[in-house]
Amino acid sequence: MAQKIAKHTLPSTEVALDTLANSVLTYATPHIEGAGADWTDIPTASWTAFKNARVVWASAYAACKGAHLPKDTEAKNLAKKALRTAITNLLERGFLLAPRTSEDAVAMGFHLIDNKRTSLTTVSDAVDIDRIANGTIPGSHTHIIYYHIEGSSHRAKAPYHLAVFQVYVRGADDPEPILNSERGWSKDYISLREPFEIRHESGDVGKTAYYRAHWETSRGVKGPWAMASAEVP
């Protein structure tokens, strides 16, 4: 039976989160760093953010294992939130997709579930992009994309496993993007939940960012592309 990553990937308890973070670090480091690195698609910034968040978390978590002050608990809770965000960011960048295997995922501590509800042979529904909003952090050049299944009032993505986004940033002299062409589109960005957020470079401010997306099942069946655009803030 084919398997996929459980919908609620991150554990709810602090002990399990700590174990997961340590397992991910131990297993993934030789794949991402050094001469033998073979997971070259993982963004360096996302990996570095995870490592930094884990260091802060480890210190804050240890400080609360014995007698501690309220400020220590507050620091631990902030560190936990940052660590969960960092791991989620890795997942949204395709951390558990090929070339990673189910065996890699299990070794890093992620849970798998039987793939019984995503055995679709075709995906006819498109990603319906509701709106594209600017990020709330000044100077972040961020777009937040809200989306759901076309023709549905629900935002839940079942029976689809994830949404795949690609980006085309167009300047005044660049050609318009072609929806079903590969020319000019970025590599895949994986969104496991709505909304999808992406940060652009400062040099893209004022240009038009086009987004195309499709649904994909855990068996790799892809749906049709849908597209929307907005100016980079």
C-alpha positions as CSV (number, residue, x, y, z in Angstrom):
1,M,0.0,0.0,0.0
2,A,1.4,3.4,-1.0
3,Q,1.8,5.8,1.9
4,K,1.8,9.5,2.4
5,I,2.8,12.0,5.1
6,A,0.2,12.3,7.8
7,K,-2.0,15.4,7.5
8,H,-1.0,16.7,10.9
9,T,2.7,16.2,10.6
10,L,4.0,18.1,13.6
11,P,3.6,16.5,17.0
12,S,1.5,18.3,19.6
13,T,3.7,17.5,22.7
14,E,7.0,19.2,23.5
15,V,8.8,15.9,24.0
16,A,7.8,14.6,20.6
17,L,8.6,18.0,18.9
18,D,12.1,17.9,20.5
19,T,12.6,14.3,19.4
20,L,11.5,15.2,15.8
21,A,13.8,18.3,15.6
22,N,16.8,16.3,16.8
23,S,16.1,13.4,14.4
24,V,15.7,15.8,11.4
25,L,19.0,17.5,12.2
26,T,20.9,14.2,12.7
27,Y,19.5,12.5,9.6
28,A,19.3,15.5,7.1
29,T,22.6,17.3,7.8
30,P,24.8,15.0,5.8
31,H,22.3,15.1,2.9
32,I,22.2,18.9,2.9
33,E,25.7,20.0,4.0
34,G,29.2,19.0,2.8
35,A,30.7,17.4,-0.2
36,G,28.3,14.5,-0.3
37,A,25.1,16.6,-0.1
38,D,22.4,15.2,-2.4
39,W,19.3,17.2,-1.2
40,T,20.4,20.2,-3.2
41,D,16.9,21.5,-3.7
42,I,16.4,22.5,-0.1
43,P,16.8,26.3,0.3
44,T,19.9,27.2,2.4
45,A,17.9,29.9,4.2
46,S,15.2,27.5,5.3
47,W,17.6,24.9,6.5
48,T,19.7,27.5,8.4
49,A,16.5,29.0,10.0
50,F,15.6,25.5,11.2
51,K,19.0,24.9,12.7
52,N,19.0,28.2,14.5
53,A,15.5,27.7,15.8
54,R,16.4,24.2,17.1
55,V,19.4,25.6,19.0
56,V,17.3,28.3,20.7
57,W,14.6,25.7,21.4
58,A,17.0,23.2,22.9
59,S,18.3,25.8,25.4
60,A,14.9,27.2,26.3
61,Y,13.5,23.6,26.7
62,A,16.3,22.5,28.9
63,A,15.9,25.6,31.1
64,C,12.3,24.5,31.9
65,K,13.0,20.9,32.9
66,G,13.7,21.8,36.5
67,A,12.6,24.7,38.7
68,H,12.2,27.8,36.5
69,L,10.7,31.2,36.4
70,P,7.7,32.4,34.3
71,K,10.1,34.2,32.0
72,D,11.7,30.9,31.2
73,T,8.3,29.4,30.2
74,E,7.6,32.4,28.0
75,A,11.0,32.0,26.3
76,K,10.3,28.3,25.8
77,N,6.9,28.9,24.3
78,L,8.3,31.5,21.9
79,A,11.1,29.1,20.9
80,K,8.6,26.3,20.4
81,K,6.5,28.5,18.0
82,A,9.6,29.5,16.1
83,L,10.8,25.9,15.8
84,R,7.4,24.7,14.5
85,T,7.4,27.5,12.0
86,A,10.9,26.6,10.8
87,I,9.9,22.9,10.3
88,T,6.7,23.9,8.5
89,N,8.7,26.1,6.2
90,L,10.9,23.2,5.3
91,L,7.9,21.1,4.6
92,E,6.4,23.7,2.4
93,R,9.7,23.8,0.4
94,G,9.2,20.1,-0.4
95,F,11.3,18.6,2.4
96,L,9.4,15.3,2.3
97,L,9.0,15.1,-1.5
98,A,11.3,13.4,-4.0
99,P,14.2,12.8,-3.9
100,R,13.2,12.0,-0.3
101,T,11.6,8.7,0.2
102,S,9.1,7.3,2.8
103,E,12.1,5.7,4.5
104,D,13.8,9.1,4.8
105,A,10.6,10.5,6.3
106,V,10.3,7.8,8.9
107,A,14.0,8.1,9.8
108,M,13.5,11.8,10.5
109,G,10.5,11.1,12.7
110,F,7.6,12.0,10.5
111,H,4.6,9.7,10.6
112,L,3.1,8.1,7.5
113,I,-0.5,7.0,6.9
114,D,-2.0,4.5,4.5
115,N,-2.7,6.1,1.1
116,K,-6.3,5.0,0.9
117,R,-8.1,8.2,0.1
118,T,-5.9,9.6,-2.6
119,S,-5.8,6.9,-5.2
120,L,-7.2,9.1,-7.9
121,T,-6.3,8.4,-11.5
122,T,-7.2,11.9,-12.6
123,V,-7.5,15.3,-11.0
124,S,-10.2,17.4,-12.8
125,D,-10.6,20.2,-10.2
126,A,-8.4,23.3,-10.4
127,V,-6.9,25.4,-7.7
128,D,-9.2,28.4,-7.3
129,I,-7.1,31.4,-6.2
130,D,-9.4,33.7,-4.2
131,R,-7.1,36.7,-3.7
132,I,-3.5,37.7,-3.3
133,A,-2.7,39.9,-0.3
134,N,0.4,41.8,0.6
135,G,2.3,40.6,3.6
136,T,1.9,42.5,6.9
137,I,5.7,43.0,7.5
138,P,6.9,46.3,5.9
139,G,9.6,45.8,3.4
140,S,9.2,42.0,3.3
141,H,8.0,42.0,-0.4
142,T,5.6,39.2,0.5
143,H,2.5,37.9,-1.1
144,I,-0.1,35.8,0.7
145,I,-2.2,33.6,-1.6
146,Y,-5.6,32.4,-0.5
147,Y,-7.0,29.4,-2.4
148,H,-9.4,26.4,-2.3
149,I,-10.8,23.7,-4.6
150,E,-12.6,25.2,-7.6
151,G,-16.3,25.0,-7.3
152,S,-16.2,24.2,-3.6
153,S,-17.1,26.4,-0.7
154,H,-14.6,24.5,1.5
155,R,-10.9,25.3,1.8
156,A,-10.0,21.7,2.7
157,K,-7.9,20.1,0.0
158,A,-9.1,16.5,0.4
159,P,-8.8,14.3,-1.5
160,Y,-5.7,16.0,-2.7
161,H,-2.4,15.8,-0.8
162,L,-1.0,19.2,-1.6
163,A,-1.0,22.3,-3.9
164,V,2.0,22.9,-6.1
165,F,2.8,26.6,-6.9
166,Q,5.2,28.1,-9.4
167,V,6.1,31.8,-9.8
168,Y,6.9,34.0,-12.8
169,V,8.1,37.5,-12.1
170,R,7.6,39.8,-15.1
171,G,9.3,43.1,-15.7
172,A,8.2,45.7,-18.2
173,D,10.4,44.2,-21.0
174,D,9.6,40.5,-20.3
175,P,7.1,38.4,-22.2
176,E,3.8,37.5,-20.6
177,P,3.8,34.0,-19.1
178,I,2.2,31.1,-20.8
179,L,0.1,29.0,-18.5
180,N,1.0,25.6,-19.9
181,S,4.6,26.4,-20.9
182,E,7.6,25.8,-18.7
183,R,9.4,28.9,-19.9
184,G,10.2,31.4,-17.1
185,W,8.4,29.6,-14.3
186,S,10.2,28.9,-11.1
187,K,10.7,25.5,-9.5
188,D,7.9,24.0,-7.5
189,Y,6.8,25.5,-4.1
190,I,4.7,23.1,-2.0
191,S,1.8,24.3,0.0
192,L,0.4,21.9,2.6
193,R,-2.2,24.3,3.8
194,E,-4.0,27.5,2.8
195,P,-2.8,30.3,2.6
196,F,0.5,30.0,0.6
197,E,3.1,32.7,1.4
198,I,6.1,33.7,-0.7
199,R,8.7,36.4,-0.2
200,H,10.2,38.1,-3.2
201,E,13.6,39.8,-3.7
202,S,13.8,43.6,-3.3
203,G,14.7,43.9,-7.0
204,D,11.3,42.6,-7.9
205,V,9.3,45.4,-6.3
206,G,6.9,46.9,-8.8
207,K,7.1,43.9,-11.1
208,T,4.1,41.6,-11.7
209,A,4.3,38.2,-10.0
210,Y,2.2,35.5,-11.7
211,Y,1.3,32.4,-9.8
212,R,0.2,29.2,-11.2
213,A,-0.9,26.2,-9.1
214,H,-2.3,22.7,-9.4
215,W,-3.5,20.0,-7.1
216,E,-1.4,16.9,-6.7
217,T,-2.3,13.6,-5.0
218,S,0.2,11.6,-2.9
219,R,0.7,9.3,-5.9
220,G,1.8,12.2,-8.1
221,V,-1.4,12.7,-10.1
222,K,-1.5,16.3,-11.2
223,G,-4.4,18.6,-11.9
224,P,-4.8,21.5,-14.3
225,W,-2.9,24.7,-13.8
226,A,-4.7,27.8,-12.7
227,M,-3.1,31.3,-12.7
228,A,-3.4,34.7,-10.9
229,S,-1.2,37.7,-10.6
230,A,-0.4,40.7,-8.4
231,E,2.2,43.5,-8.2
232,V,5.2,42.8,-5.9
233,P,5.0,45.2,-2.9
